[in-house]
Amino acid sequence: MLEAKRLAAELDDRGARALDLRFTDLLGGWRHLSVDAGAIGEDGIDRYAMFDGSAVPGWRDIVESDLLLRPEPERAWADPFTAQPTLLCIADVVDPATTEGYERCPRSALKRTIDTLRGSGLADGVRVGADLAFYVFDALEVAREEHALGFRARPMHHAARPALEARYLAGQPEDTLADLRAEMTSVLSSLGVEGLSHVLLRGPGQCELRFGPTDALTLADQLQLARYVVDNVARAYGKVPSFLPMPLPRAPGSGLHLHLALERDGEWLFAGQGYADLSDTCLYAIGGILRHTVALNALTNPSTNSYRRLRVGRQEPSLVGFGARNRSTTIRIPSAARPEDKRIELRFPDPLMNPYLGLAGVLHAVRDGVAHAIDPGEPVDRNIYDLVGDEAGMERCARDLGQALAALGDDVHELFPGDDVPVELVHAYIALKRRELDLIEAQPHPLEHAVYGD
């Protein structure tokens, strides 16, 4: 009962009155169960951490619904936003009969994936950084009634220079959100997130938080924590954040760029003598990601809105390719002077990605690429934003969520050949996403009245 003792000591040290256990569902939502601090003793908290798995979409049937939360004391922080002193703790979902990670728990799936990667000898460690973009609005109203559907957004306006290009990295007073972003990074830093920086992007009220490299599981936890912090800090300032990839028409989209590197026996595996000073391992990893891109889109770009961002002709990475320092490709090779800085940047994921499932999918694509020495093809050293896929002779990301889900269904056994990410998890995820798709496609779009009405 060492974990229970550690949690009890942590609660006592911080004067917390409650332990708030956070877990992630299939769609990436953060759910929680709170336990009174007085109930936690040396005997553990299992009797208080049981919940109804049949009430979580895509999880257990009602006839075997019991699931258990298993907290990780290393992922516990004083919650900065609760009225009552509360210890926030990330937890895995486990089967109470076996105490093993529940097969449909996304965090457990990523843990299993990392363990398999290590066991295969491919890599001892996976280092991942992230650039998380989002919008902050003065106001955002959504109307969804029986006979009304639409939204009204009031973007943040800048003091001068309205051109989009002028906003990027603008200084104060034009950067009216600098204090807001600084507060977000300060709170995240107090929660143990290291290597943070923040910038103003091109869109009106568009921000980006940058996370330094860490292990894949920690990065996924940090992204969940970041969305919680961004939402609470923005609302404390009287603002409304949005993680939609395309919340405004004709404005820049928001991505979740992932920076990935592998390490084994103290050696960084992506540095070499090939193209852009890459190793064969790195090129094969790129080949695996490119081969599975359309299937990965279902995990890394999980909404109908995601494909408004990934349209060909926009300044977004919609055509599949890789290139050194080339921000128009789906995979960029950033400049790096040291072997430990050599990495690949995935530019197609977006902020709605379930970080555990998305990273698990990417790591399995990397594994497949290296295991089968998949050739990534020729690099792209030109601006491809203005090209059309057929004319350029290039493949493209999925055109819409339906195509991505179909590709994931077809690719599931090749992308996830073992039990790390069970087929049942993937099928449940696809079913939930198709339900979302059906809901949205059944609704008339407001623009249809404008375009086709009288």
N, C-alpha and C positions, 0 to 999 in steps of 0.2 A: 504494500500500500504506500510505496514511496511517493508516488504522484500525489495522492491525497494529502500526505504530510506536507509536501512542498506547497501545494495550493493553500492548505490551511495556514501555513506559515506566511505565505505571501499575502493572503487576505488580512491576517493579523497585523503584519508590518505596515500595510497601507491603510489600515483602519476601514477596510471595505465592508459594506453590509450585504453585498450580493456578489455572486459569481455568475457572469453572463457568458454562457457557452455559445459560440458562433460556429455554424457549419454552412456549407455551400451545397445548394441543390443542383439538379442537372442543368438548369438554365443559367446558373451563375449567380442566383440570388443568395444573399446572406440571410440566413434564418438564425433564430436564437432561442435559448431556453435559459431562464434565470433561476438560480438556486440561492436560497437564503444562506448567508455565511455561517450562521449558527448550526446549519444542518451538516456541515462538512467537517468530518472528524477523521481519525485514523482508520476507521473501517471503510472509508471510501465514499463515493457519491453515486454509485451505480443505481441505487434505488430511486434517486432523485433525477437521474439523467436519462431515463427511459422516455421514449416518445412514440407516437403513432406514425409509423412509416407509410401507412396507406393514405395519410392525409397530405403527403408530399407528392406532387404530380410525377408520375413515371417511376415511383418506387414500389413499395411492397403491396401485395394483395391484403385485403382486410382479414383473411383467415390466418395470416402469419405476419402481423403488422408490427410487432415489437422491434424497435431498434434502440441502440444505446450510443450516447455520446461519450467519447473518450478524450478528455482534454489533454493538451500538450502544455505543461507548465512553462516551457521555453517560449511559448507564444502567448504570454499573458502580460497585459498592460492595464494601468489605471485608466478607465474610460474618461476622457476629458469632457464629455458632453452630457453626462447623466446628473440629475439633481441629487440622487443618493450616491454616496461613494461606492463605486462598482469596479470590480476587476473583470475586464474583458479578456476572454481566453478562447483561442481557436481550438476547435475539436474535430477529431475524425469521427465518422459514423461507423460503428462496428456491429456485427451480428452478435447479439447477447449470448447465443448458444455456443459460439466458437471464439468470441472476442477477437476475431480476425476482421480486417477492414471490410466493410460492406461492399459487395461487388459493384454497386451503382453509386458509390460515394466518389465524386470527382477527385477529391483530395487524395483518397486512398489509391485511386487509379494512377495519379501522377507519382505517388510514392512507389508503387509497384513498377512503373515504367523506369524510374531512376534506378531502382535496385536491379532490374533486368539489364539496363545499360552497363552498370558496373560489373555485373556477373558475366556479361559477354566478353569483358576485356576491352571493349571499345573505348571506354573512358572511365576514369575514376571520379571525375567531377564535371558538372555542366555549369557554366557561368552565363547568366542572362541578365542583361540590363533592359530598360524599357523607357520609351518616351510616350507619355500618356497625354493626349490632347482632349480638350473639352471646351464647351462654350459656357459663358456666364451671361445670363440675361438680367436686365432690370426687372422684367416680368415675363411670365409664360403662362398663358391660359389655354386649356384644352377643353373643347366642348364635344361631348359624346352623349347625345341624347337620342331618343327614338327618331326624331326628325331634324336633328342638327348634328353636324360633324365638321370639325375644323379646329384650327389653333390660331392664336394671336401671340406673336413674340415681340418683345420690345428689346432689341439688342442694345448692348453697351455702345455708346457713341464716343468717339475720340475727339479730342479738342481741335485737331487740325489735320491737314493732309489726308483726305479721305481715300486716296488710292490704296488698294490692298497691299501693294508692295511696300508702301511707306510705313505700314503698321508693324511689320516684322522687326522685332528687337527694338522698337521705338523706346526712347527714354521718357522720363516724366517732364512735363505734366501730361503728355499724350498717353502714356501708359497709366491709365487710371486704375488698373487692377494690380499694380505692383504690390501694394500693401496687402491685398487679399491673398495673392499667391504666397507672399512671404509668411503670412499667418498659417496658411496650409502647410508649407514646408516646415515651419517651426513646430507645429503640432505633430507632424509625422516624425520629425527628428526626436521629439520628446518621447515618442513611442518606439524608438530604436532604429528607425529607417536611416541608413547612412548613404552618403554620396549623392544627395539631392541637389538639383538646381531647377530654376524655373524661368520661363521666357514668355513674352507676348508673341502670338502668332499673327497671321495675316487677316483672319476673319474678325468681324466686329465683336469684341469680347471673347476672342478665342485664346485660350491659355494652354500651356504645356508644362507638365511636371516631368523631370527626367530623373530616373532611378539608376544609380550606379550598379555595376555588375555584382551579383551575388548568386548563390545556388538557386536552382530552378524552383524548388519548393518554397524557399523564403521569398523569392520574387513574386510568386503567385499569391502568397499570404499578404505581401505588401500591397499588391494591386487591389485586393479586396478591402484592405484597411484604408487605402487611399481614396477609394470611392466613398467610403463612409465619412472620412474626414472632409473631403471636398464638399460633399452635400451639406454637412453640418456647419462648416465654416461659412460657406456661401450664404446659407439661409440666415446665419447670425448677422451677416452684413446686409440683409434685406435683398439678396440676389437669389436667382434660381439657376443652378447648373444643369447642363444637358450633356449626356454622354452619347447622344445619337451621332452616328457617323456623318449624317447630312441633315442638320436641324433647320437649315435655311437654304432656300433656292439660290443658285448662282453664287454661293459663298464657298470658301475652301472647306473641304471635309476634314473630319477629325480621325486620326489614325492612332493605333497603338503599335509603334515600331518596336520590334524585339531585336536585341543585340545578343548574338549567341556565339559561344566559344566552348571548346572541349579541352580537357586536361587529363593526362595520364602519367603517373610516375614523375610528377613535377615538370613535365614537358607540355607545352601548349601545342596542340595538334593541328591547328589551322595555319601556322606559319610554315612556309616552304619556299621552293625555288620556281614554282609554276607561275601562271598568270597572276598578276598583282601580288606576287610573293606569297601565293597560296600553296598549301600542300595538296597532294592527291586526296588525302582524307577530307579536306575541306571541299574540294571540287566534287567529290562523290557525295558529300553531305548536301551540297547545293543541288546536285542531280536528283537526289531523293526527294527533296522539297519540291522541286519543279515538277517532277513526275506526279506527285500527289496533290498539287496545288488546288485543283478544282474540288477534290474531296475535302482537303483541309479547310477550304472556304466555308464549309458548313459549320466548322468549329470556330474558326478565327473571324468569320464575318457572318454572325448568326441571326441577322434580322433582314427583313425586306428592305429596310432603309440602308443597309450596308451596301447594296448594289446600286443605289443612287450615287454613292461615292465612287464606286469602281466602274463607272461608265467610261467606255472608250471616248477619247476626245477631251476629257477633263484632265486637270493637272493632278492626277492620282494614278497609282500603280495598277493599271488594269491589264496590261499585256505582260505575259510571263517571260521573264528573262533575268539575267544578272549582269552586273557590270561594276567596274572599279569606280568609286566616287560618283556613280551615276544615280541620281535621285529619281529618275523616271522609270527605273526598273523595279520589279517586285522584290528582288534581292540586290542590295547594294553592298559593296566591299568598301568600308570606310578607310580613310588613310590611317596608317598605324606605323609608328617608328620602331616599336618594340614587339617581339614575338608574343608577349602576354596580352598585347592590345589587338592582335590580329583577330578579327571576328567577321561574322556576316550579319547584315541587318535586314530583317524581314519587314517590308514596308506595307504589305497588304492587310495585316490584321487591324481590327478596330476596337474601340473601347468597350463594346458590348460583349466581347469574347469572355466566356467562362475561362479564367486564366489557367485552371487546373487541366481542363479538357483540351484547351488550345495548345498548351505547352506539351501535354502528353502526345497529342497528334504530331506536332512538329518534331519531337524527339524520336518518335517511331519512324517518321519519314527520313530523318537523318540516319537512323539505324539501318533502314532498308537501303538507302543510297550507298552507305559505306560497305555493308555486307555484300551487295551485289555490284559494287564498283560502277554505279550508274553515271554515265557521261552526261554532264550538264549541257553539252553543246557549246556553240560559240558564244563568247561574251558579247554584250551590246555596249558599244562605246559611242552611242549617238542618242540624241533626244528623241524618245519614242512617244511622247505625249500626244503629238499631233498625227500619229499614224493610225490607220485602220487595220485591224488584225489581219484580214485576208490579204490586203495589199502588202503588208509588211512581212507576210509569211510567218507570222508569230502566233502562238496560241495565246489565249486570254484567260483571265480568271472567270469564274462562273458568271453568267449573265444575270442570274437571279437566284433567290434562295431555293426555289424548287429544283433547279439544275444542280445546285451544290448538294442538296440532300440526296438526290438520286445518285450523284457521283459517290458520296460517302457510303450509301447503301451498297453500291456495286464494288467499292474498293475496300470494304471493311475487313475482309479476311486477309488481304495483302498488306494493308496498312497496320492492322492489329492482329498479327498471327497467333499470339499467345493469349493468356488470361489476364494480362496487365489491365487492358481496357476491354472488358468482356463484350462479346457481340450483343448480349442482352442489354447492356448499358447503351450501346450505340443505337440499337433499334428503339429503345425507349426514348432516347434523345430525339431521334428522327420523328417519332410519332408526336411528341410534344411540339416540335417545330412545325410539323405539317398542320397541327391544330391551329397554331398561330397564323400560318399562311392561309388556311381556310377562312379564319375569322376576318382577316384583313381583305382578302379577295372578295368576300361577300358584301363588303361595304362600298357603296358608290363613293367615288372620289369627288371632293368639292369642285375640282377643276372640270370634271365631266359636265357639270351643270353650266359652267362658263363656256366651255368649248362647243358642246353639242346642244345646249338648251336654246330656247327661243331668244 
